[in-house]
Amino acid sequence: MQMLLKGDYFNGRFSHPNGLANLSTAQEKILKTCPGETTLKLWEAGSFYDHVELVVESAQKGFETWRRLSFAERVVFLKKYQEAVRARKEEIAVALALEVGKPLWEARTEAAALDSKVTVTITDSLERIKQETIKDVMPKIDGHVVYKPLGPCFIIGPFNFPCHLANGQILSALLAGNSIIFKPSEKTIYSAQLMMECFHAAGFPEGVINFINGTGHTAGKLTSDKRIRGVFFTGSRGVGLKILENTYKDMGKMVALELGGKNSTIIHHDTNISHALPELLRACFLTSGQRCTSTSMILVHRKIEQEFISQFKALTERIKVGHPTKSPSDAFMGPLIDAHAEKLYFDFCQYGKDEGAEEIVSPKKLDVGFEGHYVSPSIHYAKKPNLNGKFIQEEIFGPNCFFVPYDDIEEAIKIANCTQYGLAASVFTRDPDIYQLCLRDIDSGLLNLNRSTVGATARLPFGGVKDSGNHRPAAVSMIDCCVSTVASLETLDDNSSQITDVVGLKD
């Protein structure tokens, strides 16, 4: 696949439509190689700081046009975009596989989700922001709740789902009447560009859709710009904190953060082991563990500890790791995203050993026939874990999990709550009372019964508590962050008020 970058997108066109950007004038240069084949150069991009002002001006102009359109008119454009992504889903999938490193079968599920997310946003999210009327809220007075768009919104995408996660935020912002500026991860610019080309093909009014490349420096300039009225970010806790530092003095700016996780799965003694094993295998190792909802801690009841760990270890050692688009085509895992992620993975596994955890399956650098960031999944065991240690407290973002045994459910819940994060959790049990106890007492934004922590639905809210977010869940409820709420009283009888009714006037 030839990956031709077209530059930034504003005023209805790409800045370098033929891919002829003079990178010598760029303030930053970004070289991207395939994580599954590092000898393969995918593209080279430039970050042009002078485009920031042009992009914001474009978004302001686009907002003034877009906010005046009705919901029905906006839906027409969204459906045209849906047709465009549907037609290009295989092209998008291949780009995702090569840039991110996820196997092609998995990349295809992300590409297909762009199409389905349009339908969910229109059918489920739109109902949340339609005008509400309360008849006779006061005598002879009707009440109305009106939802108004914020203004230009800035979406910062992650590398692990560079299209799917940003797509949901973009669609919600657009349907609510906002213009958008999208900055993808600097690791996945081409996949994001393909999505922008689909928006362009849909014929949105000039300035409604905007796109800018760059690193954290570019993002910092945009988050602190007072003309940006919404900032929506998916990524690490550290970057989320920097965004808050940039924006906390701007009281009129909506900031919605979807951050990391240190997610737990509880395996109770009555668990159907044959059902739990494949669920957990996916939860721990899909996308090479590079999901914010990946399971890190597995709290297993002592009654089934040895049986469960033994079977899980055997399955883990059967996982196929391979090139994202080449042999083996049925690989479960591809490579990690880059050399930095690879180093962090091995460093964190060492932290586990240093903090007293036993290695059941050791992490290894793999030779799969291509130079790339290929590693094996790993498993640790901690009979008495250091609950304040780095290994338990911090997100690994790699294919690792560790088992901790427990005797009673209250102990398991306490361990699950020990981390600074609170994104996702799951419990496997046949006892509904155990599930209800976990639902009540575990600090997480998502909690599943007999289902893994990964694979959320767009028809429910998606977000975490504690350091996993700032109480602005995405998915179906993302649209709530894209509007301001106006309350209106409407007097039905314009003859009901008289001057004589005013107390305190002189004769």
N, C-alpha and C positions, 0 to 999 in steps of 0.2 A: 504494500500500500504506500503510495506517495503522499506524504503529509505536507501539504503546502499551506503555510500560515499566511493569513490575509491581514494580519494586524488588528488594531482595535476597531470597534464598530460604533459609530455615532452619526447623527444626522442622516440616518437611513442608509449608510454605506460603510464598507470597510475602508480603513485608511490606506491599505496596500492590497487592493483586490487581486493583483496579479502576483502577489508574494515577492515583490521586489523591494522590500524595505532595506534601507541603508543602515545596517546594524552598527556601523561605525559611529553614528550619531546618537545611538541609544545610551541612556544613562546606566542601564543594566542589561546584561546579556545572559540568556538562559539556554544551556545546551541540554537536550533531552536524548538519552539513549534508552533502548528497550531494556527493562529490568530483567527480562528473560533471555536476552541476547545482547549483552552490553557492547559488543562490537558493531551493533546495528544502530547508527545514528538516525533518530526519528525526525528531529527538527531543531532549529535554533531560532530563538525568539529574542525580541528586544523590548525593553520597557522605556516608554517615552513620557517623561514627567509632564511635558507641556500638553499632553492629551487629557490630563485630569480635568483641567478647566473646560476644555472643549466638550468632554463627555458630560460634565455636570450641566453646562448650558444646554446641551442637547436634551438631557433628561428633563430639565425645567420646561423647555418648550413642548416636549412631548406630553408632559403631564397636563398642561393647559388644554391640549386637544383631547386627550384620552379621558380625562375625568368628566367631560361633558357627555360622553356616550352612555347610552343605557346599558343595563346588564345584557339585554338581548343582543345589542350591537357588539359588545365585547365578546360574547360567546361565539359569534360568527368567526371572529379572528382566531380565537382559541381552537376552534374546530378545524380551521385551515392549517394551523400549526400541527394539530394532531395528524392530519392527513400527510403532512410533510415528514414527520418523524416516523410514521408507519412505513412510508415508502423507502426510508433510508436506514431502517433499523439494523440491517445486516452490516452496512458500512460503519454505523456507529458502534456496533458490537465489536468488530475487528479493531477499531481504533481504541476502544476501552481495553481490550485484551492486551494490545501491544504497549499501551502507555502505562496501565496499572499493573499488568502482569497476571490478572485473574484469568482462569481458563475460559476458552471461548464459550463453552456452554453456560458458564456463569455470567459472562459479559452479555450474552443474549438475553438473559432474564432482566438485566438492568435496562438494556435498550428497549425491550418490550414494555417496561414499566413507564416509559415516557408517554406512550400512547394511552395506557389505561389511567394514568394520573389525571389526564385532561377530563375524562369522564367523571372520575370521583370528585374532582374539584367543582365541576359544574353541578352534579347531582346532589352531593353531600355538603360541601363547604358553602355554596352560595346561599343555602337556606339560613345560615347563621348570621348573615349580614343584610337580609332583606328588611325593609322598613316594617316596624311593628306598630300596631294601633291598639290602644286600650280605650274602649268606649266608656264614657262617663267616669273617667278617672277621678274627676271632681264634679259637683253638680253643674250640668250643662257644659262640661268641658271634656274634650277628648284629649288623650295623651298619645304622643308619638315618640318612637325611638328611631332615630335616623343614623345610619352609619356612613361616614364620609371618608374618602381616601386621604392618606397622610401627605403624599407628595412623592418626590423621587426617592426610591428605595434602593439600597446598596446590598447586594447579595454576595457573600464570600463563600465559595464552594470548597469542599474537601477533595483530597485525591482519591479516596477509596471508592466513593460513589460520585464521581465528578459530574455526572449528568442527572442521575435520579434525585439526589437530595436537593440540589439547586433547583431542579425543575419544579419540585413541589412548592418551594418558596416563591419562585418566579411566577408560577401560574396563579397562586393565591393573591400576590401583590397586583398582578394585572387584572384579574377579575374584579378586585375591589376598586379599581380605578387609578392605580398608581403607575407611574413610569418606573423602569428598573435599570440599574447598572449592575452587571454581573462581572465579577472578577473570579475566574477559576483558580484552583491551585496552580502554581507555576510548574507543577509536575504533569499536568494533564490538560494543556491548553488546546490541543487539537480536537480531542473529544468534545470539549465545551464549544469550540468553534463550529463543529458540525451542528450542534444544537442551535447555535445562533443563526446559522445559515437556514435552518428550518423556520425560525421566526421571521427571517427576512423574506423567505418564500411565501409566507402567509400574508405579507403585505401590510403589516402594522403601520399606522401613521408614523411619520418621521419623528424620531426622538423618543418614542415610547420604549423601544428596545435599545439598550446600549451595552457595550462589552469592552472590557479593558484588561490587558495583560499586565503582569508585574508580580512583584514580591510583596513582602510586608510593608515596604516603604510606600508603595502605591496605595495599599489598603489603608495605611495610617493617614495619608492625605485625605482620602475620601471619607473615612469615618469621622474625622474631626471637622469636616466642612458643614457649616450650619445649614446649607441648602438641602442637605441630605436629611430626610425626615424619618427614615427607617433603616436600621442596620440589622441584617439577618446573617448569622454566622454559624457554620458547622465545622467543628474542629477541636483542637486541644484546649485544655483548661488554661494553659499559659497564654495562648493567644487571646482567649476569651477575656482574661484579666486585663490585657493590654487594651482591648477594645473598650472595656469599661472605664479604664483610666482616660482614654481619649474622649469619652462621650458623657461622663457623669455630670458635667456642668451644664449640659444642654438638656434642660428639662423637657423640651418639646420633641425630643428624638426617641423613637421607639427602638429598643435594642432587644433582640431575641437571640439567645445563645443556646446552641445544642452542642454540648461538650462531651467529655470522655466518660468512661465507665470502668468500674472494677467489679464485674458482675458475678453473682453467686447463683449456683444451682443446688438445691437441697434434694438429696436422694434419700427418702425415708425408707424404713425397713419393709414397708408393704409395697414398694415400687414394683411395677411390672418391668423387670430388667430388660427383657427383649425389646420392649418399646422404648425405654429410656436410653439405651446405648446408641442407636443411630441418631436420636435427637441431640444427644450430648456431643457426639462426634462432630456434627455440623456446627453446633453452638461454639465449640472450642476452636475449630480449625478451618471453617469456611473463610475464603478470602485471605488465607494464610494467617488467620487471627487478626486481620486488620479491619475489624468492625468495632464500632463503639459499643455494640451490644454483645460482643463475644463473651462467652463464659470464661472467667479466670479461676474462680474458686469453686470447687465441688465439695460440698459438705455431705458426707456419706455416713449413714447410720452404722454403728459398729457391728450390728448383727449381720450386715451384708457387705461389710467393708472389703474383705479379702476376695470374695466372689466377684463383686462388681469391678474392683480395680483390676483384677486379673483379666477379665473379659475386655475391659476398656483398653488396657495396654495392648492386648493382642490385636484389636481392631486398629489402634493407632499405628502400629508397626506395619499394617497392610496398606496404609495410605499411599497413593501414587502421587508423586510430585513431578511435574514436567513443564515443558515450554507451553506458553499460553495458547499458541495457535498451531503448533506442530506436534509431533509424536511425543507422548501418547495422547490421543485426542480425548480420552476419558480420564485425564488426570484430575484428581480431587483438588490439589493445590498447585498454584504457580509459585513464582518467586515473591520475595518481599519487594517493596517499591524501589529501594535504592540502597547504596552501601551504608548510609547512615542508619537506616532502619535495621539492616543486618547486624551492624555493630551493637545497637541498642538491645537487640534480641539476645545476643550472647552475653552482653553485660548484665542484663536483668536475670538471666538464668544463673549467672555467677552470684548475683546478690542473694538469690534463693539459697544456694549452697552455703554462702557465708553466714546467712542468718539461720542455719540449722536445718534446712529442708533437704530431704533425700531425693536424689535423682532416680526416678523409676525408668524413664526413657530420656537419654541424654540428647541435647541438641547437637546437630552435626551440620557442617557445610556439605552440600551434596553436589556430585558431578552427574548431571543428567544429559550430557552430550553438548551442552551449550554453556558459554560463559555467562553467568547470571547470578542473581542474588537468591540462590536456592538453598533452603535450609529444611531440616527435618522437624516435624513436630516434637515437642518434649512434654514430659510429665514429671511433676514433683510431688512429694508427699511430706506433710508436716504434722506429726503427731501432736506436738504442742507448738503451734505457730507463734512467731513474734508478731503480735497484732499491730505493733507500731513500726515495724520494719518497712524498708523501702519496697521489698518484694511484694508485700501484701497491700501496701498503701497506694502504690503508683501503677498507672496503666502501662502495660507492656507493649501492646499493639504488635503482637507476633503470635505464632502458633504454640502457645504454652498454656497449660492449666496445672493446678495443684490440688491435691486431695487433702481434706482435713476431716478426721472422724469426729462424730458427736454421739452423745448418749440420749439426750432429750431435745425436743424441738426448740425449747427456749434457748438452749445453748447454741443451736445452729443459727437461730435468728440473731442472737447477740454477735456472733462472728460475722454474719452477713452484713450487719450494720456497722462494723468496726472501721470501714474505709471512709475516706473523704468524699467518695462518689455515691451516687444513688440513681443510676439510670435504669438497669434492668435486673430482674431476678426471676427464677422459676422454682417450682417445687413439684416433685414427682411423688404422688401418694394417692391411695384410694380413699383416704379419710377426708371427708369434706370439712371437718372441724379443724384439721391441721392446715388445710388451705386457707380457711377463713382467718385463722390466727396469723398466718404469714401475710395475708392481704392486709390485715390490720396493723401489724407491727414491723414489717420490713420497710425500710426507708428507700423506696424506689418508685420511679415514675411508671414503670412497666412491671407487672408481675403475672406470670403465666402458670397455669396448672397443667402438668403432664405435657408440656410443650417447651421447646428450647427458648433461650433468650433472644435468638436471632429470628429475623423474618417477620417483622411487624406489618400490620395492615394499615393502608392509607386511610381507612374509614374510621380509625380511632385516633385520639391524640397520641403524639409521640414526643416524649421529653422526660427529663429527670429532675431530681431534687439535689440538695446539697451542692457539690461542685460539678454536677453533671448538667447544670443549666440554670436559668434564672426565671423559672416558672412561666415560660412562654413556649408551651409545647407546639410542635410542628404537626405535620400530616393534616388530618381533617380540620384541626383547630388552628392551623397556621394563619388562616384568613382573619382570625380575631386580632392578630397583631398588625394587620394591614389597614386598619380603620380607626378613626376616632368616633366616639359615641356622642350624639347630640340628643338631648331630651327636649321635647316641644309640647307646650300646652296650646290647645286650639279652642278658643271660646266660640260656642255655637250660637250664642245670643249676644249680638253686639249692641243691644240696648239695655243690658242687665246692670251696667255700672252707672251710677249717678253721682254727681258732685256732692249731693247731700249725704251720701254714704261715707264720705271721708271724714274721719274724726280729727278734730283739732284745728279746723279752719275758723277764722274770725268771721263774724257776721258782716 
